[in-house]
């Protein structure tokens, strides 16, 4: 499946905290493919930054940031095992049915739940770098 920089970050964040052996071990293997190599990290300015916090004195959590303009159109082909594909589809459908789906998950929702190849209604863009 062709995944954008944002897709890879979001999938990483959807991993279950607990589950059965098959699911957790599948995610552990997938993590290796979701990680960004040095070139991607440099090219797309991927870094951990503190999340903005609304209250003084609250320790901010870390989040992953990247240069969206530079990363636009870049995808990487990553094999998603059936068990993880099923889990992600169910998780995204749950977010949708409980009206907790946020805008950043719409592309993933379209890929996993609606079967759109690029997660975007405008599928005319070409990939900048299909790395395998």
Backbone as XML, in Angstrom:
<?xml version="1.0"?>
<chain id="A" units="angstrom">
  <residue number="1" name="UNK">
    <atom name="N" x="0.851" y="-1.168" z="0.000"/>
    <atom name="CA" x="0.000" y="0.000" z="0.000"/>
    <atom name="C" x="0.897" y="1.231" z="0.000"/>
  </residue>
  <residue number="2" name="UNK">
    <atom name="N" x="0.573" y="2.208" z="-0.832"/>
    <atom name="CA" x="1.338" y="3.446" z="-0.874"/>
    <atom name="C" x="0.910" y="4.333" z="0.287"/>
  </residue>
  <residue number="3" name="UNK">
    <atom name="N" x="1.877" y="4.665" z="1.143"/>
    <atom name="CA" x="1.590" y="5.476" z="2.324"/>
    <atom name="C" x="2.396" y="6.764" z="2.303"/>
  </residue>
  <residue number="4" name="UNK">
    <atom name="N" x="1.739" y="7.847" z="2.673"/>
    <atom name="CA" x="2.408" y="9.138" z="2.772"/>
    <atom name="C" x="3.159" y="9.215" z="4.102"/>
  </residue>
  <residue number="5" name="UNK">
    <atom name="N" x="3.939" y="10.278" z="4.260"/>
    <atom name="CA" x="4.633" y="10.507" z="5.535"/>
    <atom name="C" x="3.602" y="10.583" z="6.657"/>
  </residue>
  <residue number="6" name="UNK">
    <atom name="N" x="2.544" y="11.345" z="6.445"/>
    <atom name="CA" x="1.514" y="11.485" z="7.475"/>
    <atom name="C" x="0.823" y="10.151" z="7.769"/>
  </residue>
  <residue number="7" name="UNK">
    <atom name="N" x="0.520" y="9.358" z="6.734"/>
    <atom name="CA" x="-0.095" y="8.047" z="6.935"/>
    <atom name="C" x="0.758" y="7.196" z="7.875"/>
  </residue>
  <residue number="8" name="UNK">
    <atom name="N" x="2.055" y="7.179" z="7.629"/>
    <atom name="CA" x="2.967" y="6.342" z="8.421"/>
    <atom name="C" x="2.984" y="6.787" z="9.879"/>
  </residue>
  <residue number="9" name="UNK">
    <atom name="N" x="2.976" y="8.087" z="10.099"/>
    <atom name="CA" x="2.956" y="8.612" z="11.472"/>
    <atom name="C" x="1.641" y="8.243" z="12.147"/>
  </residue>
  <residue number="10" name="UNK">
    <atom name="N" x="0.530" y="8.412" z="11.436"/>
    <atom name="CA" x="-0.783" y="8.126" z="12.012"/>
    <atom name="C" x="-0.973" y="6.640" z="12.313"/>
  </residue>
  <residue number="11" name="UNK">
    <atom name="N" x="-0.512" y="5.771" z="11.418"/>
    <atom name="CA" x="-0.619" y="4.330" z="11.671"/>
    <atom name="C" x="0.179" y="3.965" z="12.915"/>
  </residue>
  <residue number="12" name="UNK">
    <atom name="N" x="1.366" y="4.521" z="13.019"/>
    <atom name="CA" x="2.192" y="4.263" z="14.208"/>
    <atom name="C" x="1.417" y="4.634" z="15.473"/>
  </residue>
  <residue number="13" name="UNK">
    <atom name="N" x="0.687" y="5.750" z="15.422"/>
    <atom name="CA" x="-0.091" y="6.204" z="16.575"/>
    <atom name="C" x="-1.346" y="5.395" z="16.849"/>
  </residue>
  <residue number="14" name="UNK">
    <atom name="N" x="-1.807" y="4.618" z="15.886"/>
    <atom name="CA" x="-3.021" y="3.807" z="16.080"/>
    <atom name="C" x="-2.725" y="2.417" z="16.641"/>
  </residue>
  <residue number="15" name="UNK">
    <atom name="N" x="-1.452" y="2.138" z="16.892"/>
    <atom name="CA" x="-1.098" y="0.815" z="17.421"/>
    <atom name="C" x="-1.797" y="0.570" z="18.754"/>
  </residue>
  <residue number="16" name="UNK">
    <atom name="N" x="-2.225" y="-0.648" z="18.984"/>
    <atom name="CA" x="-2.881" y="-0.960" z="20.257"/>
    <atom name="C" x="-1.866" y="-1.001" z="21.397"/>
  </residue>
  <residue number="17" name="UNK">
    <atom name="N" x="-2.299" y="-0.599" z="22.573"/>
    <atom name="CA" x="-1.433" y="-0.699" z="23.753"/>
    <atom name="C" x="-1.373" y="-2.134" z="24.254"/>
  </residue>
  <residue number="18" name="UNK">
    <atom name="N" x="-2.453" y="-2.869" z="24.016"/>
    <atom name="CA" x="-2.467" y="-4.281" z="24.373"/>
    <atom name="C" x="-3.324" y="-5.039" z="23.371"/>
  </residue>
  <residue number="19" name="UNK">
    <atom name="N" x="-3.142" y="-6.338" z="23.350"/>
    <atom name="CA" x="-3.873" y="-7.178" z="22.411"/>
    <atom name="C" x="-3.315" y="-8.580" z="22.458"/>
  </residue>
  <residue number="20" name="UNK">
    <atom name="N" x="-3.607" y="-9.362" z="21.449"/>
    <atom name="CA" x="-3.079" y="-10.727" z="21.429"/>
    <atom name="C" x="-1.700" y="-10.754" z="20.763"/>
  </residue>
  <residue number="21" name="UNK">
    <atom name="N" x="-1.036" y="-11.879" z="20.886"/>
    <atom name="CA" x="0.325" y="-12.028" z="20.374"/>
    <atom name="C" x="0.406" y="-11.743" z="18.880"/>
  </residue>
  <residue number="22" name="UNK">
    <atom name="N" x="-0.517" y="-12.312" z="18.107"/>
    <atom name="CA" x="-0.479" y="-12.157" z="16.648"/>
    <atom name="C" x="-0.527" y="-10.687" z="16.244"/>
  </residue>
  <residue number="23" name="UNK">
    <atom name="N" x="-1.436" y="-9.931" z="16.836"/>
    <atom name="CA" x="-1.582" y="-8.517" z="16.492"/>
    <atom name="C" x="-0.355" y="-7.713" z="16.914"/>
  </residue>
  <residue number="24" name="UNK">
    <atom name="N" x="0.084" y="-7.893" z="18.156"/>
    <atom name="CA" x="1.216" y="-7.114" z="18.656"/>
    <atom name="C" x="2.515" y="-7.440" z="17.930"/>
  </residue>
  <residue number="25" name="UNK">
    <atom name="N" x="2.737" y="-8.713" z="17.638"/>
    <atom name="CA" x="3.966" y="-9.073" z="16.925"/>
    <atom name="C" x="3.913" y="-8.581" z="15.477"/>
  </residue>
  <residue number="26" name="UNK">
    <atom name="N" x="2.733" y="-8.567" z="14.868"/>
    <atom name="CA" x="2.586" y="-8.037" z="13.511"/>
    <atom name="C" x="2.902" y="-6.543" z="13.484"/>
  </residue>
  <residue number="27" name="UNK">
    <atom name="N" x="2.425" y="-5.813" z="14.484"/>
    <atom name="CA" x="2.723" y="-4.384" z="14.557"/>
    <atom name="C" x="4.219" y="-4.151" z="14.790"/>
  </residue>
  <residue number="28" name="UNK">
    <atom name="N" x="4.835" y="-4.999" z="15.598"/>
    <atom name="CA" x="6.273" y="-4.844" z="15.856"/>
    <atom name="C" x="7.059" y="-4.972" z="14.551"/>
  </residue>
  <residue number="29" name="UNK">
    <atom name="N" x="6.672" y="-5.931" z="13.711"/>
    <atom name="CA" x="7.338" y="-6.099" z="12.418"/>
    <atom name="C" x="7.032" y="-4.920" z="11.480"/>
  </residue>
  <residue number="30" name="UNK">
    <atom name="N" x="5.800" y="-4.452" z="11.495"/>
    <atom name="CA" x="5.406" y="-3.338" z="10.637"/>
    <atom name="C" x="6.138" y="-2.055" z="11.029"/>
  </residue>
  <residue number="31" name="UNK">
    <atom name="N" x="6.374" y="-1.860" z="12.320"/>
    <atom name="CA" x="7.066" y="-0.672" z="12.810"/>
    <atom name="C" x="8.373" y="-0.432" z="12.070"/>
  </residue>
  <residue number="32" name="UNK">
    <atom name="N" x="9.102" y="-1.488" z="11.790"/>
    <atom name="CA" x="10.380" y="-1.358" z="11.086"/>
    <atom name="C" x="10.195" y="-0.705" z="9.721"/>
  </residue>
  <residue number="33" name="UNK">
    <atom name="N" x="9.102" y="-1.016" z="9.042"/>
    <atom name="CA" x="8.835" y="-0.437" z="7.726"/>
    <atom name="C" x="8.230" y="0.960" z="7.803"/>
  </residue>
  <residue number="34" name="UNK">
    <atom name="N" x="7.564" y="1.256" z="8.908"/>
    <atom name="CA" x="6.969" y="2.582" z="9.072"/>
    <atom name="C" x="8.017" y="3.631" z="9.443"/>
  </residue>
  <residue number="35" name="UNK">
    <atom name="N" x="9.101" y="3.190" z="10.074"/>
    <atom name="CA" x="10.142" y="4.132" z="10.501"/>
    <atom name="C" x="10.724" y="4.870" z="9.304"/>
  </residue>
  <residue number="36" name="UNK">
    <atom name="N" x="11.228" y="6.061" z="9.585"/>
    <atom name="CA" x="11.827" y="6.885" z="8.544"/>
    <atom name="C" x="13.332" y="6.698" z="8.543"/>
  </residue>
  <residue number="37" name="UNK">
    <atom name="N" x="13.893" y="6.542" z="7.353"/>
    <atom name="CA" x="15.348" y="6.421" z="7.252"/>
    <atom name="C" x="15.970" y="7.820" z="7.339"/>
  </residue>
  <residue number="38" name="UNK">
    <atom name="N" x="17.286" y="7.870" z="7.379"/>
    <atom name="CA" x="17.988" y="9.157" z="7.530"/>
    <atom name="C" x="17.659" y="10.121" z="6.397"/>
  </residue>
  <residue number="39" name="UNK">
    <atom name="N" x="17.597" y="9.604" z="5.179"/>
    <atom name="CA" x="17.311" y="10.459" z="4.028"/>
    <atom name="C" x="15.907" y="11.069" z="4.127"/>
  </residue>
  <residue number="40" name="UNK">
    <atom name="N" x="14.913" y="10.249" z="4.477"/>
    <atom name="CA" x="13.546" y="10.754" z="4.633"/>
    <atom name="C" x="13.484" y="11.783" z="5.759"/>
  </residue>
  <residue number="41" name="UNK">
    <atom name="N" x="14.148" y="11.471" z="6.858"/>
    <atom name="CA" x="14.150" y="12.383" z="8.007"/>
    <atom name="C" x="14.720" y="13.739" z="7.611"/>
  </residue>
  <residue number="42" name="UNK">
    <atom name="N" x="15.791" y="13.724" z="6.873"/>
    <atom name="CA" x="16.439" y="14.961" z="6.421"/>
    <atom name="C" x="15.588" y="15.665" z="5.362"/>
  </residue>
  <residue number="43" name="UNK">
    <atom name="N" x="15.159" y="14.937" z="4.343"/>
    <atom name="CA" x="14.417" y="15.539" z="3.231"/>
    <atom name="C" x="13.085" y="16.158" z="3.650"/>
  </residue>
  <residue number="44" name="UNK">
    <atom name="N" x="12.398" y="15.521" z="4.590"/>
    <atom name="CA" x="11.058" y="15.975" z="4.970"/>
    <atom name="C" x="11.032" y="16.637" z="6.344"/>
  </residue>
  <residue number="45" name="UNK">
    <atom name="N" x="12.221" y="16.916" z="6.880"/>
    <atom name="CA" x="12.371" y="17.633" z="8.152"/>
    <atom name="C" x="11.508" y="16.994" z="9.249"/>
  </residue>
  <residue number="46" name="UNK">
    <atom name="N" x="11.623" y="15.673" z="9.373"/>
    <atom name="CA" x="10.839" y="14.923" z="10.356"/>
    <atom name="C" x="11.546" y="15.008" z="11.705"/>
  </residue>
  <residue number="47" name="UNK">
    <atom name="N" x="10.804" y="15.426" z="12.724"/>
    <atom name="CA" x="11.406" y="15.569" z="14.050"/>
    <atom name="C" x="10.340" y="15.485" z="15.133"/>
  </residue>
  <residue number="48" name="UNK">
    <atom name="N" x="10.791" y="15.172" z="16.341"/>
    <atom name="CA" x="9.921" y="15.186" z="17.509"/>
    <atom name="C" x="9.926" y="16.592" z="18.089"/>
  </residue>
  <residue number="49" name="UNK">
    <atom name="N" x="8.736" y="17.122" z="18.321"/>
    <atom name="CA" x="8.595" y="18.453" z="18.911"/>
    <atom name="C" x="7.575" y="18.381" z="20.036"/>
  </residue>
  <residue number="50" name="UNK">
    <atom name="N" x="7.664" y="19.299" z="21.009"/>
    <atom name="CA" x="6.657" y="19.289" z="22.070"/>
    <atom name="C" x="5.290" y="19.713" z="21.531"/>
  </residue>
  <residue number="51" name="UNK">
    <atom name="N" x="4.263" y="19.019" z="21.977"/>
    <atom name="CA" x="2.903" y="19.360" z="21.606"/>
    <atom name="C" x="2.535" y="20.665" z="22.309"/>
  </residue>
  <residue number="52" name="UNK">
    <atom name="N" x="1.828" y="21.568" z="21.633"/>
    <atom name="CA" x="1.420" y="22.794" z="22.325"/>
    <atom name="C" x="0.521" y="22.443" z="23.512"/>
  </residue>
  <residue number="53" name="UNK">
    <atom name="N" x="0.765" y="23.068" z="24.641"/>
    <atom name="CA" x="-0.046" y="22.756" z="25.818"/>
    <atom name="C" x="-0.854" y="23.968" z="26.239"/>
  </residue>
  <residue number="54" name="UNK">
    <atom name="N" x="-2.126" y="23.782" z="26.502"/>
    <atom name="CA" x="-3.004" y="24.899" z="26.835"/>
    <atom name="C" x="-2.834" y="25.429" z="28.264"/>
  </residue>
  <residue number="55" name="UNK">
    <atom name="N" x="-2.265" y="24.635" z="29.154"/>
    <atom name="CA" x="-2.187" y="25.050" z="30.557"/>
    <atom name="C" x="-0.734" y="25.186" z="31.005"/>
  </residue>
  <residue number="56" name="UNK">
    <atom name="N" x="-0.409" y="26.317" z="31.642"/>
    <atom name="CA" x="0.959" y="26.467" z="32.160"/>
    <atom name="C" x="1.256" y="25.411" z="33.216"/>
  </residue>
  <residue number="57" name="UNK">
    <atom name="N" x="2.481" y="24.947" z="33.238"/>
    <atom name="CA" x="2.880" y="23.967" z="34.240"/>
    <atom name="C" x="2.616" y="22.531" z="33.852"/>
  </residue>
  <residue number="58" name="UNK">
    <atom name="N" x="1.929" y="22.303" z="32.739"/>
    <atom name="CA" x="1.652" y="20.948" z="32.274"/>
    <atom name="C" x="2.772" y="20.552" z="31.324"/>
  </residue>
  <residue number="59" name="UNK">
    <atom name="N" x="3.396" y="19.421" z="31.601"/>
    <atom name="CA" x="4.489" y="18.929" z="30.765"/>
    <atom name="C" x="3.943" y="18.536" z="29.389"/>
  </residue>
  <residue number="60" name="UNK">
    <atom name="N" x="4.444" y="19.151" z="28.310"/>
    <atom name="CA" x="3.917" y="18.807" z="26.985"/>
    <atom name="C" x="4.356" y="17.416" z="26.541"/>
  </residue>
  <residue number="61" name="UNK">
    <atom name="N" x="3.476" y="16.744" z="25.829"/>
    <atom name="CA" x="3.826" y="15.457" z="25.223"/>
    <atom name="C" x="4.574" y="15.741" z="23.933"/>
  </residue>
  <residue number="62" name="UNK">
    <atom name="N" x="5.319" y="14.757" z="23.471"/>
    <atom name="CA" x="6.058" y="14.918" z="22.221"/>
    <atom name="C" x="5.192" y="14.435" z="21.056"/>
  </residue>
  <residue number="63" name="UNK">
    <atom name="N" x="5.352" y="15.086" z="19.923"/>
    <atom name="CA" x="4.638" y="14.691" z="18.715"/>
    <atom name="C" x="5.613" y="14.749" z="17.541"/>
  </residue>
  <residue number="64" name="UNK">
    <atom name="N" x="5.268" y="14.081" z="16.451"/>
    <atom name="CA" x="6.109" y="14.063" z="15.267"/>
    <atom name="C" x="5.635" y="15.162" z="14.321"/>
  </residue>
  <residue number="65" name="UNK">
    <atom name="N" x="6.581" y="15.976" z="13.861"/>
    <atom name="CA" x="6.273" y="17.041" z="12.907"/>
    <atom name="C" x="7.103" y="16.808" z="11.649"/>
  </residue>
  <residue number="66" name="UNK">
    <atom name="N" x="6.612" y="17.317" z="10.526"/>
    <atom name="CA" x="7.342" y="17.211" z="9.265"/>
    <atom name="C" x="6.930" y="18.356" z="8.358"/>
  </residue>
  <residue number="67" name="UNK">
    <atom name="N" x="7.704" y="18.601" z="7.313"/>
    <atom name="CA" x="7.417" y="19.663" z="6.370"/>
    <atom name="C" x="6.398" y="19.146" z="5.352"/>
  </residue>
  <residue number="68" name="UNK">
    <atom name="N" x="5.136" y="19.545" z="5.524"/>
    <atom name="CA" x="4.058" y="19.030" z="4.675"/>
    <atom name="C" x="4.208" y="19.444" z="3.213"/>
  </residue>
  <residue number="69" name="UNK">
    <atom name="N" x="4.711" y="20.645" z="2.978"/>
    <atom name="CA" x="4.866" y="21.109" z="1.593"/>
    <atom name="C" x="5.886" y="20.257" z="0.837"/>
  </residue>
  <residue number="70" name="UNK">
    <atom name="N" x="7.004" y="19.978" z="1.485"/>
    <atom name="CA" x="8.064" y="19.190" z="0.836"/>
    <atom name="C" x="7.632" y="17.729" z="0.688"/>
  </residue>
  <residue number="71" name="UNK">
    <atom name="N" x="6.915" y="17.206" z="1.678"/>
    <atom name="CA" x="6.514" y="15.789" z="1.670"/>
    <atom name="C" x="5.295" y="15.519" z="0.799"/>
  </residue>
  <residue number="72" name="UNK">
    <atom name="N" x="4.616" y="16.557" z="0.349"/>
    <atom name="CA" x="3.401" y="16.361" z="-0.450"/>
    <atom name="C" x="3.703" y="15.537" z="-1.703"/>
  </residue>
  <residue number="73" name="UNK">
    <atom name="N" x="2.948" y="14.489" z="-1.880"/>
    <atom name="CA" x="3.109" y="13.625" z="-3.047"/>
    <atom name="C" x="4.071" y="12.467" z="-2.855"/>
  </residue>
  <residue number="74" name="UNK">
    <atom name="N" x="4.890" y="12.514" z="-1.803"/>
    <atom name="CA" x="5.832" y="11.421" z="-1.561"/>
    <atom name="C" x="5.105" y="10.249" z="-0.912"/>
  </residue>
  <residue number="75" name="UNK">
    <atom name="N" x="5.310" y="9.061" z="-1.435"/>
    <atom name="CA" x="4.750" y="7.859" z="-0.825"/>
    <atom name="C" x="5.813" y="6.771" z="-0.777"/>
  </residue>
  <residue number="76" name="UNK">
    <atom name="N" x="5.580" y="5.839" z="0.079"/>
    <atom name="CA" x="6.439" y="4.655" z="0.167"/>
    <atom name="C" x="5.523" y="3.435" z="0.154"/>
  </residue>
  <residue number="77" name="UNK">
    <atom name="N" x="5.882" y="2.468" z="-0.641"/>
    <atom name="CA" x="5.116" y="1.222" z="-0.716"/>
    <atom name="C" x="5.453" y="0.380" z="0.510"/>
  </residue>
  <residue number="78" name="UNK">
    <atom name="N" x="4.450" y="0.114" z="1.329"/>
    <atom name="CA" x="4.642" y="-0.683" z="2.545"/>
    <atom name="C" x="3.582" y="-1.777" z="2.575"/>
  </residue>
  <residue number="79" name="UNK">
    <atom name="N" x="4.032" y="-2.997" z="2.773"/>
    <atom name="CA" x="3.108" y="-4.133" z="2.872"/>
    <atom name="C" x="2.449" y="-4.115" z="4.247"/>
  </residue>
  <residue number="80" name="UNK">
    <atom name="N" x="1.130" y="-4.080" z="4.244"/>
    <atom name="CA" x="0.359" y="-4.099" z="5.488"/>
    <atom name="C" x="-0.251" y="-5.490" z="5.623"/>
  </residue>
  <residue number="81" name="UNK">
    <atom name="N" x="0.182" y="-6.257" z="6.629"/>
    <atom name="CA" x="-0.390" y="-7.602" z="6.813"/>
    <atom name="C" x="-1.908" y="-7.549" z="7.010"/>
  </residue>
  <residue number="82" name="UNK">
    <atom name="N" x="-2.589" y="-8.596" z="6.583"/>
    <atom name="CA" x="-4.053" y="-8.651" z="6.643"/>
    <atom name="C" x="-4.575" y="-8.397" z="8.053"/>
  </residue>
  <residue number="83" name="UNK">
    <atom name="N" x="-3.911" y="-8.953" z="9.049"/>
    <atom name="CA" x="-4.378" y="-8.782" z="10.439"/>
    <atom name="C" x="-4.336" y="-7.309" z="10.855"/>
  </residue>
  <residue number="84" name="UNK">
    <atom name="N" x="-3.281" y="-6.606" z="10.464"/>
    <atom name="CA" x="-3.169" y="-5.187" z="10.803"/>
    <atom name="C" x="-4.142" y="-4.361" z="9.972"/>
  </residue>
  <residue number="85" name="UNK">
    <atom name="N" x="-4.301" y="-4.721" z="8.711"/>
    <atom name="CA" x="-5.257" y="-4.028" z="7.848"/>
    <atom name="C" x="-6.667" y="-4.118" z="8.453"/>
  </residue>
  <residue number="86" name="UNK">
    <atom name="N" x="-7.015" y="-5.299" z="8.927"/>
    <atom name="CA" x="-8.316" y="-5.501" z="9.555"/>
    <atom name="C" x="-8.456" y="-4.657" z="10.829"/>
  </residue>
  <residue number="87" name="UNK">
    <atom name="N" x="-7.408" y="-4.677" z="11.653"/>
    <atom name="CA" x="-7.418" y="-3.889" z="12.896"/>
    <atom name="C" x="-7.584" y="-2.404" z="12.588"/>
  </residue>
  <residue number="88" name="UNK">
    <atom name="N" x="-6.802" y="-1.884" z="11.634"/>
    <atom name="CA" x="-6.855" y="-0.455" z="11.311"/>
    <atom name="C" x="-8.208" y="-0.075" z="10.727"/>
  </residue>
  <residue number="89" name="UNK">
    <atom name="N" x="-8.760" y="-0.927" z="9.881"/>
    <atom name="CA" x="-10.081" y="-0.666" z="9.312"/>
    <atom name="C" x="-11.116" y="-0.571" z="10.423"/>
  </residue>
  <residue number="90" name="UNK">
    <atom name="N" x="-11.081" y="-1.523" z="11.335"/>
    <atom name="CA" x="-12.031" y="-1.526" z="12.454"/>
    <atom name="C" x="-11.849" y="-0.288" z="13.346"/>
  </residue>
  <residue number="91" name="UNK">
    <atom name="N" x="-10.605" y="0.064" z="13.633"/>
    <atom name="CA" x="-10.307" y="1.223" z="14.483"/>
    <atom name="C" x="-10.812" y="2.514" z="13.832"/>
  </residue>
  <residue number="92" name="UNK">
    <atom name="N" x="-10.552" y="2.678" z="12.542"/>
    <atom name="CA" x="-10.992" y="3.877" z="11.831"/>
    <atom name="C" x="-12.512" y="3.931" z="11.705"/>
  </residue>
  <residue number="93" name="UNK">
    <atom name="N" x="-13.146" y="2.779" z="11.469"/>
    <atom name="CA" x="-14.617" y="2.742" z="11.408"/>
    <atom name="C" x="-15.227" y="3.086" z="12.761"/>
  </residue>
  <residue number="94" name="UNK">
    <atom name="N" x="-14.590" y="2.628" z="13.854"/>
    <atom name="CA" x="-15.052" y="2.984" z="15.198"/>
    <atom name="C" x="-14.956" y="4.494" z="15.425"/>
  </residue>
  <residue number="95" name="UNK">
    <atom name="N" x="-13.836" y="5.090" z="15.020"/>
    <atom name="CA" x="-13.685" y="6.543" z="15.162"/>
    <atom name="C" x="-14.766" y="7.272" z="14.373"/>
  </residue>
  <residue number="96" name="UNK">
    <atom name="N" x="-15.069" y="6.770" z="13.183"/>
    <atom name="CA" x="-16.101" y="7.390" z="12.353"/>
    <atom name="C" x="-17.483" y="7.231" z="12.977"/>
  </residue>
  <residue number="97" name="UNK">
    <atom name="N" x="-17.819" y="6.029" z="13.414"/>
    <atom name="CA" x="-19.171" y="5.778" z="13.937"/>
    <atom name="C" x="-19.440" y="6.510" z="15.254"/>
  </residue>
  <residue number="98" name="UNK">
    <atom name="N" x="-18.374" y="6.794" z="16.010"/>
    <atom name="CA" x="-18.542" y="7.541" z="17.268"/>
    <atom name="C" x="-18.290" y="9.033" z="17.065"/>
  </residue>
  <residue number="99" name="UNK">
    <atom name="N" x="-18.140" y="9.432" z="15.801"/>
    <atom name="CA" x="-17.900" y="10.821" z="15.416"/>
    <atom name="C" x="-16.657" y="11.402" z="16.082"/>
  </residue>
  <residue number="100" name="UNK">
    <atom name="N" x="-15.623" y="10.552" z="16.209"/>
    <atom name="CA" x="-14.346" y="10.978" z="16.769"/>
    <atom name="C" x="-13.248" y="11.016" z="15.713"/>
  </residue>
  <residue number="101" name="UNK">
    <atom name="N" x="-13.619" y="10.801" z="14.450"/>
    <atom name="CA" x="-12.666" y="10.865" z="13.358"/>
    <atom name="C" x="-12.244" y="12.317" z="13.188"/>
  </residue>
  <residue number="102" name="UNK">
    <atom name="N" x="-10.941" y="12.571" z="13.113"/>
    <atom name="CA" x="-10.443" y="13.931" z="12.941"/>
    <atom name="C" x="-9.924" y="14.098" z="11.512"/>
  </residue>
  <residue number="103" name="UNK">
    <atom name="N" x="-9.786" y="15.347" z="11.047"/>
    <atom name="CA" x="-9.397" y="15.575" z="9.649"/>
    <atom name="C" x="-8.125" y="14.854" z="9.211"/>
  </residue>
  <residue number="104" name="UNK">
    <atom name="N" x="-7.131" y="14.738" z="10.084"/>
    <atom name="CA" x="-5.890" y="14.092" z="9.650"/>
    <atom name="C" x="-6.076" y="12.604" z="9.351"/>
  </residue>
  <residue number="105" name="UNK">
    <atom name="N" x="-7.136" y="11.983" z="9.849"/>
    <atom name="CA" x="-7.366" y="10.553" z="9.603"/>
    <atom name="C" x="-8.220" y="10.277" z="8.365"/>
  </residue>
  <residue number="106" name="UNK">
    <atom name="N" x="-8.730" y="11.317" z="7.708"/>
    <atom name="CA" x="-9.626" y="11.114" z="6.566"/>
    <atom name="C" x="-8.926" y="10.341" z="5.440"/>
  </residue>
  <residue number="107" name="UNK">
    <atom name="N" x="-7.685" y="10.682" z="5.129"/>
    <atom name="CA" x="-6.955" y="9.970" z="4.072"/>
    <atom name="C" x="-6.790" y="8.494" z="4.387"/>
  </residue>
  <residue number="108" name="UNK">
    <atom name="N" x="-6.435" y="8.189" z="5.640"/>
    <atom name="CA" x="-6.304" y="6.780" z="6.051"/>
    <atom name="C" x="-7.659" y="6.080" z="5.987"/>
  </residue>
  <residue number="109" name="UNK">
    <atom name="N" x="-8.704" y="6.770" z="6.438"/>
    <atom name="CA" x="-10.045" y="6.196" z="6.405"/>
    <atom name="C" x="-10.411" y="5.830" z="4.963"/>
  </residue>
  <residue number="110" name="UNK">
    <atom name="N" x="-10.118" y="6.739" z="4.038"/>
    <atom name="CA" x="-10.439" y="6.472" z="2.639"/>
    <atom name="C" x="-9.652" y="5.284" z="2.105"/>
  </residue>
  <residue number="111" name="UNK">
    <atom name="N" x="-8.381" y="5.160" z="2.477"/>
    <atom name="CA" x="-7.564" y="4.035" z="2.011"/>
    <atom name="C" x="-8.034" y="2.707" z="2.585"/>
  </residue>
  <residue number="112" name="UNK">
    <atom name="N" x="-8.259" y="2.672" z="3.889"/>
    <atom name="CA" x="-8.568" y="1.405" z="4.546"/>
    <atom name="C" x="-10.048" y="1.053" z="4.522"/>
  </residue>
  <residue number="113" name="UNK">
    <atom name="N" x="-10.934" y="2.024" z="4.612"/>
    <atom name="CA" x="-12.360" y="1.728" z="4.729"/>
    <atom name="C" x="-13.127" y="1.882" z="3.419"/>
  </residue>
  <residue number="114" name="UNK">
    <atom name="N" x="-12.659" y="2.773" z="2.560"/>
    <atom name="CA" x="-13.353" y="2.999" z="1.298"/>
    <atom name="C" x="-12.596" y="2.418" z="0.108"/>
  </residue>
  <residue number="115" name="UNK">
    <atom name="N" x="-11.383" y="1.937" z="0.359"/>
    <atom name="CA" x="-10.613" y="1.283" z="-0.685"/>
    <atom name="C" x="-10.015" y="2.194" z="-1.729"/>
  </residue>
  <residue number="116" name="UNK">
    <atom name="N" x="-9.912" y="3.494" z="-1.437"/>
    <atom name="CA" x="-9.284" y="4.390" z="-2.402"/>
    <atom name="C" x="-7.781" y="4.193" z="-2.340"/>
  </residue>
  <residue number="117" name="UNK">
    <atom name="N" x="-7.139" y="4.165" z="-3.500"/>
    <atom name="CA" x="-5.710" y="3.870" z="-3.559"/>
    <atom name="C" x="-4.855" y="4.892" z="-2.835"/>
  </residue>
  <residue number="118" name="UNK">
    <atom name="N" x="-5.131" y="6.179" z="-3.033"/>
    <atom name="CA" x="-4.263" y="7.185" z="-2.441"/>
    <atom name="C" x="-4.903" y="7.941" z="-1.288"/>
  </residue>
  <residue number="119" name="UNK">
    <atom name="N" x="-6.115" y="7.569" z="-0.903"/>
    <atom name="CA" x="-6.766" y="8.228" z="0.216"/>
    <atom name="C" x="-7.204" y="9.638" z="-0.113"/>
  </residue>
  <residue number="120" name="UNK">
    <atom name="N" x="-7.336" y="9.947" z="-1.404"/>
    <atom name="CA" x="-7.691" y="11.287" z="-1.814"/>
    <atom name="C" x="-8.612" y="11.172" z="-3.023"/>
  </residue>
  <residue number="121" name="UNK">
    <atom name="N" x="-9.644" y="11.981" z="-3.029"/>
    <atom name="CA" x="-10.579" y="11.945" z="-4.147"/>
    <atom name="C" x="-9.894" y="12.338" z="-5.444"/>
  </residue>
  <residue number="122" name="UNK">
    <atom name="N" x="-8.866" y="13.211" z="-5.370"/>
    <atom name="CA" x="-8.107" y="13.607" z="-6.560"/>
    <atom name="C" x="-6.904" y="12.688" z="-6.678"/>
  </residue>
  <residue number="123" name="UNK">
    <atom name="N" x="-7.029" y="11.647" z="-7.449"/>
    <atom name="CA" x="-5.956" y="10.650" z="-7.539"/>
    <atom name="C" x="-5.060" y="10.877" z="-8.751"/>
  </residue>
  <residue number="124" name="UNK">
    <atom name="N" x="-4.948" y="12.129" z="-9.208"/>
    <atom name="CA" x="-4.148" y="12.407" z="-10.390"/>
    <atom name="C" x="-2.677" y="12.634" z="-10.065"/>
  </residue>
  <residue number="125" name="UNK">
    <atom name="N" x="-2.303" y="12.840" z="-8.800"/>
    <atom name="CA" x="-0.907" y="13.109" z="-8.443"/>
    <atom name="C" x="-0.067" y="11.849" z="-8.533"/>
  </residue>
  <residue number="126" name="UNK">
    <atom name="N" x="1.156" y="12.025" z="-8.986"/>
    <atom name="CA" x="2.117" y="10.936" z="-9.061"/>
    <atom name="C" x="2.962" y="10.946" z="-7.799"/>
  </residue>
  <residue number="127" name="UNK">
    <atom name="N" x="3.501" y="9.812" z="-7.420"/>
    <atom name="CA" x="4.398" y="9.731" z="-6.285"/>
    <atom name="C" x="5.751" y="10.321" z="-6.658"/>
  </residue>
  <residue number="128" name="UNK">
    <atom name="N" x="6.354" y="11.062" z="-5.713"/>
    <atom name="CA" x="7.692" y="11.616" z="-5.940"/>
    <atom name="C" x="8.745" y="10.555" z="-5.798"/>
  </residue>
  <residue number="129" name="UNK">
    <atom name="N" x="8.541" y="9.611" z="-4.888"/>
    <atom name="CA" x="9.569" y="8.611" z="-4.657"/>
    <atom name="C" x="9.001" y="7.318" z="-4.151"/>
  </residue>
  <residue number="130" name="UNK">
    <atom name="N" x="8.737" y="6.426" z="-5.013"/>
    <atom name="CA" x="8.231" y="5.122" z="-4.593"/>
    <atom name="C" x="9.385" y="4.249" z="-4.180"/>
  </residue>
  <residue number="131" name="UNK">
    <atom name="N" x="9.752" y="4.333" z="-2.923"/>
    <atom name="CA" x="10.823" y="3.478" z="-2.393"/>
    <atom name="C" x="10.223" y="2.173" z="-1.948"/>
  </residue>
  <residue number="132" name="UNK">
    <atom name="N" x="10.943" y="1.109" z="-2.118"/>
    <atom name="CA" x="10.451" y="-0.185" z="-1.639"/>
    <atom name="C" x="11.328" y="-0.684" z="-0.555"/>
  </residue>
</chain>
